[in-house]
């Protein structure tokens, strides 16, 4: 076999393996698992950052400024998050199409003895969370005037000792954005949907990654429950804290 042929064979093997990852059910589930882990880590970190609001304006604004000091890291995280979201949705849709195509006919009787509310609502909580994500970005990240009229963007101010200083108004944006009760309710409702989606998703990770455990009494189920409670309770404290005056 010639050198060119020997080089071509491994390349074809690598291409074939990559194609199987993106076309087989096992590969698609693995993509959902890996992107699900990335997104779970992100929501945990985002929740922890949000809780700095209870420490006051200085703490939250300083945190926001610190994220801007390393643009490469910030944009790397944003791009990674965007890729994870796109791949997660794409893998889910591909698996759903494959599942529907495999059915010869619809089930005549639907039973829920082996499922949970979280698993039955995944097809709804996913799109609704995506819609909320778009709203959230317009509301507290981009500051679209029609969505958040009182939003204040980052600005550079001149300090007598340090020179130009980047100033954040994240605390102001958070409080003024959530003081309006209907908006706070939207956030709390989104957190409830996140709880359903996250609980089933985290537990499913253990199944996808090869941990064959009982459905209702397992480490995976307990971990999913604790993780979901910590993340969603942390998120919910912020809009509730603003409405109750704990954050002002």
C-alpha distance (Angstrom), angle and dihedral (degrees) to the residues before:
residue distance angle dihedral
X1 . . .
X2 3.78 . .
X3 3.80 123.1 .
X4 3.80 90.2 -111.8
X5 3.80 91.2 53.2
X6 3.81 91.7 47.7
X7 3.80 89.4 53.1
X8 3.80 92.5 47.4
X9 3.81 95.0 53.3
X10 3.84 96.7 60.0
X11 3.79 89.2 43.9
X12 3.81 90.6 54.5
X13 3.80 90.9 46.9
X14 3.81 91.4 51.4
X15 3.81 91.1 47.2
X16 3.80 90.7 48.9
X17 3.79 92.6 50.9
X18 3.79 91.2 48.6
X19 3.81 90.5 49.7
X20 3.81 91.0 51.3
X21 3.80 90.8 52.5
X22 3.79 90.8 55.9
X23 3.81 96.6 40.5
X24 3.81 108.7 33.5
X25 3.79 122.1 82.0
X26 3.81 90.5 -124.4
X27 3.80 91.5 52.3
X28 3.79 93.0 46.7
X29 3.80 91.4 49.2
X30 3.80 89.1 49.7
X31 3.82 89.7 52.4
X32 3.80 90.1 50.8
X33 3.81 90.0 48.5
X34 3.81 95.8 49.6
X35 3.81 94.2 44.0
X36 3.80 89.2 43.8
X37 3.81 90.1 56.5
X38 3.81 90.6 49.2
X39 3.80 92.0 49.6
X40 3.81 92.3 45.6
X41 3.80 90.9 52.9
X42 3.80 89.2 49.0
X43 3.81 95.4 51.6
X44 3.80 90.1 48.0
X45 3.81 91.5 52.6
X46 3.80 92.4 42.9
X47 3.81 90.5 51.6
X48 3.80 91.6 50.6
X49 3.80 90.6 51.0
X50 3.80 92.0 49.5
X51 3.81 91.6 54.8
X52 3.81 89.1 65.1
X53 3.81 84.8 80.1
X54 3.81 86.7 79.6
X55 3.81 88.4 59.9
X56 3.79 90.9 59.6
X57 3.79 140.5 -103.7
X58 3.80 94.7 -60.6
X59 3.81 94.5 56.5
X60 3.81 96.3 46.6
X61 3.81 94.8 42.5
X62 3.82 92.0 48.1
X63 3.79 89.5 50.9
X64 3.81 90.7 51.5
X65 3.81 91.3 49.8
X66 3.81 91.9 48.5
X67 3.80 89.8 57.4
X68 3.81 89.4 56.1
X69 3.81 94.7 51.4
X70 3.82 93.1 77.7
X71 3.83 105.2 44.2
X72 3.81 93.4 176.8
X73 3.80 91.3 56.4
X74 3.80 93.0 43.6
X75 3.79 94.9 49.5
X76 3.79 91.5 41.0
X77 3.80 89.1 56.5
X78 3.81 91.6 46.1
X79 3.80 93.3 49.8
X80 3.80 91.2 45.1
X81 3.79 90.0 50.8
X82 3.80 92.0 48.7
X83 3.82 92.1 49.2
X84 3.81 90.5 48.1
X85 3.81 92.2 51.2
X86 3.82 93.0 47.6
X87 3.81 94.0 46.6
X88 3.82 91.9 44.5
X89 3.81 92.2 53.4
X90 3.80 93.4 41.9
X91 3.82 93.1 50.7
X92 3.81 91.0 48.0
X93 3.81 92.5 50.8
X94 3.81 91.6 46.7
X95 3.81 91.6 50.8
X96 3.80 91.0 46.7
X97 3.81 92.1 51.7
X98 3.79 90.9 48.4
X99 3.81 91.3 49.0
X100 3.80 92.8 50.0
X101 3.81 92.1 46.5
X102 3.81 90.9 52.0
X103 3.79 92.6 58.0
X104 3.77 114.0 92.8
X105 3.79 90.3 -162.9
X106 3.78 139.3 -7.9
X107 3.76 117.8 -86.5
X108 3.79 112.2 -98.9
X109 3.78 94.5 -150.9
X110 3.80 125.0 37.5
X111 3.80 118.2 -154.3
X112 3.77 127.7 -177.9
X113 3.78 102.0 -165.7
X114 3.83 92.7 115.1
X115 3.80 98.3 37.9
X116 3.78 138.4 69.8
X117 3.77 134.5 -139.6
X118 3.81 88.7 -104.8
X119 3.81 93.8 54.2
X120 3.82 93.4 45.0
X121 3.81 92.9 51.6
X122 3.83 98.7 45.7
X123 3.80 92.0 101.8
X124 3.82 89.4 56.5
X125 3.80 102.8 36.3
X126 3.81 91.8 52.4
X127 3.84 97.3 59.0
X128 3.81 91.7 38.5
X129 3.81 91.4 52.3
X130 3.80 89.4 49.1
X131 3.81 89.9 53.1
X132 3.80 89.9 48.5
X133 3.82 91.0 49.3
X134 3.80 89.7 56.9
X135 3.81 90.0 49.0
X136 3.81 92.0 46.6
X137 3.81 92.1 52.1
X138 3.81 90.7 50.1
X139 3.80 91.3 45.3
X140 3.81 107.9 43.6
X141 3.81 105.0 9.5
X142 3.80 108.7 38.6
X143 3.80 96.3 22.5
X144 3.79 97.0 -140.9
X145 3.85 104.1 -163.1
X146 3.79 93.9 -134.9
X147 3.81 89.6 55.9
X148 3.82 101.0 34.9
X149 3.83 111.9 16.7
X150 3.83 93.6 178.9
X151 3.80 96.0 51.2
X152 3.82 116.1 135.0
X153 3.81 119.7 -158.7
X154 3.79 128.0 -144.0
X155 3.79 112.5 -79.0
X156 3.78 138.5 -174.8
X157 3.79 116.8 -121.7
X158 3.80 128.7 -173.3
X159 3.80 114.1 -114.6
X160 3.85 116.9 -162.7
X161 3.81 92.3 -135.9
X162 3.81 105.5 27.8
X163 3.77 101.3 31.8
X164 3.83 118.8 -142.0
X165 3.81 110.2 17.9
X166 3.80 127.4 -172.6
X167 3.80 110.8 -127.1
X168 3.81 125.5 -162.2
X169 3.79 127.5 -158.0
X170 3.79 95.3 -167.1
X171 3.80 94.4 128.9
X172 3.81 92.0 51.0
X173 3.81 91.1 48.2
X174 3.79 91.8 49.0
X175 3.80 96.1 49.5
X176 3.81 97.4 41.9
X177 3.79 90.5 43.6
X178 3.81 95.2 53.0
X179 3.81 100.6 36.3
X180 3.80 89.3 84.9
X181 3.82 101.8 86.7
X182 3.86 97.8 -143.3
X183 3.82 89.9 55.1
X184 3.81 91.9 48.8
X185 3.81 89.0 49.6
X186 3.81 90.0 52.7
X187 3.79 89.0 54.3
X188 3.81 93.4 48.2
X189 3.82 90.7 48.2
X190 3.80 90.0 50.3
X191 3.80 89.9 50.6
X192 3.82 89.5 52.9
X193 3.81 89.5 53.0
X194 3.80 89.5 47.0
X195 3.81 89.1 53.8
X196 3.81 91.8 56.2
X197 3.79 93.8 44.0
X198 3.79 95.3 43.1
X199 3.80 95.8 46.9
X200 3.79 94.8 53.7
X201 3.80 92.6 38.1
X202 3.81 95.7 52.1
X203 3.80 92.3 46.1
X204 3.81 90.4 48.4
X205 3.81 89.3 55.2
X206 3.78 89.7 67.7
X207 3.80 90.6 52.4
X208 3.80 94.0 46.2
X209 3.80 93.3 47.7
X210 3.79 91.2 54.8
X211 3.77 104.4 -94.3
X212 3.81 102.6 137.1
X213 3.80 102.7 -161.5
X214 3.80 137.2 155.4
X215 3.77 112.3 -82.3
X216 3.81 99.9 -123.8
X217 3.82 106.2 19.8
X218 3.78 110.4 46.4
X219 3.78 143.0 107.5
X220 3.81 89.3 -108.3
X221 3.79 92.2 56.0
X222 3.80 92.8 46.7
X223 3.80 92.4 46.8
X224 3.83 90.9 49.3
X225 3.81 90.5 50.3
X226 3.81 95.3 49.1
X227 3.81 93.6 42.7
X228 3.81 91.9 49.3
X229 3.81 93.1 47.4
X230 3.81 92.6 49.8
X231 3.82 95.3 46.9
X232 3.79 98.5 41.5
X233 3.81 95.7 41.1
X234 3.80 88.5 51.1
X235 3.79 92.0 50.4
X236 3.81 93.4 45.4
X237 3.80 93.4 51.8
X238 3.81 91.5 68.4
X239 3.83 101.5 58.5
X240 3.81 90.1 36.6
X241 3.81 89.9 48.8
X242 3.82 91.4 52.1
X243 3.82 92.8 48.9
X244 3.82 92.3 47.7
X245 3.79 93.5 46.3
X246 3.78 96.4 -112.8
X247 3.80 87.7 120.8
X248 3.80 112.2 41.0
